[in-house]
Amino acid sequence: MRTMTCIEDLRQTARRKVPRAFFEYAEAGAYAEETLRANRADLERIKLRQRILVNVASRSTKTAILGEPASLPLALAPVGLCGMQHGDGEILACRAAQQAGIPFCLSTMSICSIEDVAQSVDKPFWFQLYVMKDRGFARSLIERAAAAKCSALVLTVDLQVLGQRHRDIKNGMTVPPELRIKNLIDIATKPAWALSVLRGKRKTFGNIAGHISGMQNVNSLAQWISGQFDPALSWKDVEWIAGLWPGKLILKGILDVEDARIAAKTGAAALVVSNHGGRQLDGAPSSISALPPIVDALGADIEIMFDGGIRSGQDLFRALALGARACLSGRAYIYGLGAGGQAGVARAIEIIRNELDVTMALTGVSRIDEIDRHVIAAM
Ligand SMILES: Cc1cc2nc3c(=O)[nH]c(=O)nc-3n(C[C@H](O)[C@H](O)[C@H](O)COP(=O)(O)O)c2cc1C
């Protein structure tokens, strides 16, 4: 892993090791991928002020996320089918995050279940909830997350209907999945991946399989899921969930100031400014361009987190400079997972940490709470 010096190295390695359908599932954005590209382009446009001869000998990347100490203002974002990038992917990523001292968030659409992960790690993790039409099932997921002592519930609010990813359809990553000869040949050329997935605890949606009656196989399960995203979801449901969940609630997927204002009144502990990594509304603004107005309007009322396009410690620094208290990483750690399992995720976190630390030094900053808009260069 030492020769992996940046997230792009992990990405290239993951591309070689992970079957194409799953690698491209992680890479892709919705439709023409305009928003996916804008997430990166708008981050890269932000230039940093180089400062010199400031004593930065005692720097620290330590911070608090939702009041809990964290070694870095970063959490691993919920990613569906994580266990298809590497067998037991959710457990391995959670272990890497916990060893690095940052939160891990498990997706509803994970391969390993809430219980699988809870049994395999020492500390609490976050659980991300998609509210299904079957509200009884949503309630049971909340209860299972509480029983597993999850330390926060991340309610994703930007997926009432699914944005289309062309590459998934072309690769047969549809729901239900298509087993095409092309895919089978591809898998045959990725033996290490195949072995890790074969050895993994599960091969299907772990949080759902066995919890819905009549769902015997992957196809019926996938069909059930695709019919379960709920276009009727509303702020009333957020109230209902806030009433059921005993711990901290995070609302993920907010891009508009008006929505952020309503979110701040729900009693949620935090919101995540996010466009789902460019996977939902194509044509939506980049996450980073949506961040400052939300921080200006509500930064004093609610903890504001950010995700979308973070591929380096410099990017993390940019988002902190624009007011995010912490960031979530999706693809950056997924590339690490595909490239090298737990060690790959650990390396992704280490790369981002080291880059953040050096960026702090070269901008004359020693502490995370000193990073604000003054570190951005006037253009
Ligand atoms: C492959 C993939 C699967 C995802 N699955 C979920 C999910 O199940 N739930 C969710 O809330 N967000 C999901 N997301 C969105 C991420 O949580 C996060 O918002 C996004 O990845 C951030 O952008 P980045 O990948 O550029 O860091 C997914 C993202 C990717 C790339």
The ligand as an SDF file (V2000), in Angstrom:
LIG
                    3D

 31 33  0  0  0  0  0  0  0  0999 V2000
  -21.4880    3.4330   -5.0660 C   0  0  0  0  0  0  0  0  0  0  0  0
  -22.2480    4.3970   -4.2160 C   0  0  0  0  0  0  0  0  0  0  0  0
  -23.3280    3.9450   -3.4740 C   0  0  0  0  0  0  0  0  0  0  0  0
  -24.0150    4.8320   -2.6360 C   0  0  0  0  0  0  0  0  0  0  0  0
  -25.0090    4.3580   -1.8410 N   0  0  0  0  0  0  0  0  0  0  0  0
  -25.6120    5.1800   -0.9620 C   0  0  0  0  0  0  0  0  0  0  0  0
  -26.5670    4.6870   -0.0360 C   0  0  0  0  0  0  0  0  0  0  0  0
  -26.8560    3.4920   -0.0030 O   0  0  0  0  0  0  0  0  0  0  0  0
  -27.1360    5.5820    0.8110 N   0  0  0  0  0  0  0  0  0  0  0  0
  -26.8270    6.9160    0.8010 C   0  0  0  0  0  0  0  0  0  0  0  0
  -27.3600    7.6770    1.5990 O   0  0  0  0  0  0  0  0  0  0  0  0
  -25.9040    7.3930   -0.0410 N   0  0  0  0  0  0  0  0  0  0  0  0
  -25.2890    6.5700   -0.9130 C   0  0  0  0  0  0  0  0  0  0  0  0
  -24.3220    7.0610   -1.7460 N   0  0  0  0  0  0  0  0  0  0  0  0
  -23.9300    8.4810   -1.6560 C   0  0  0  0  0  0  0  0  0  0  0  0
  -22.7800    8.6550   -0.6630 C   0  0  0  0  0  0  0  0  0  0  0  0
  -23.2260    8.4340    0.6540 O   0  0  0  0  0  0  0  0  0  0  0  0
  -22.1860   10.0750   -0.7250 C   0  0  0  0  0  0  0  0  0  0  0  0
  -23.2190   11.0030   -0.6070 O   0  0  0  0  0  0  0  0  0  0  0  0
  -21.3980   10.3200   -2.0080 C   0  0  0  0  0  0  0  0  0  0  0  0
  -20.6880    9.1730   -2.3960 O   0  0  0  0  0  0  0  0  0  0  0  0
  -20.4270   11.4800   -1.8160 C   0  0  0  0  0  0  0  0  0  0  0  0
  -19.7330   11.7470   -2.9750 O   0  0  0  0  0  0  0  0  0  0  0  0
  -18.2490   11.1800   -3.3050 P   0  0  0  0  0  0  0  0  0  0  0  0
  -18.4550    9.7470   -3.7260 O   0  0  0  0  0  0  0  0  0  0  0  0
  -17.8100   12.0280   -4.4150 O   0  0  0  0  0  0  0  0  0  0  0  0
  -17.4320   11.2840   -2.0440 O   0  0  0  0  0  0  0  0  0  0  0  0
  -23.6360    6.1930   -2.5870 C   0  0  0  0  0  0  0  0  0  0  0  0
  -22.5460    6.6360   -3.3480 C   0  0  0  0  0  0  0  0  0  0  0  0
  -21.8480    5.7570   -4.1440 C   0  0  0  0  0  0  0  0  0  0  0  0
  -20.6690    6.2600   -4.9230 C   0  0  0  0  0  0  0  0  0  0  0  0
  1  2  1  0
  2  3  1  0
  2 30  2  0
  3  4  2  0
  4  5  1  0
  4 28  1  0
  5  6  2  0
  6  7  1  0
  6 13  1  0
  7  8  2  0
  7  9  1  0
  9 10  1  0
 10 11  2  0
 10 12  1  0
 12 13  2  0
 13 14  1  0
 14 15  1  0
 14 28  1  0
 15 16  1  0
 16 17  1  0
 16 18  1  0
 18 19  1  0
 18 20  1  0
 20 21  1  0
 20 22  1  0
 22 23  1  0
 23 24  1  0
 24 25  2  0
 24 26  1  0
 24 27  1  0
 28 29  2  0
 29 30  1  0
 30 31  1  0
M  END
$$$$
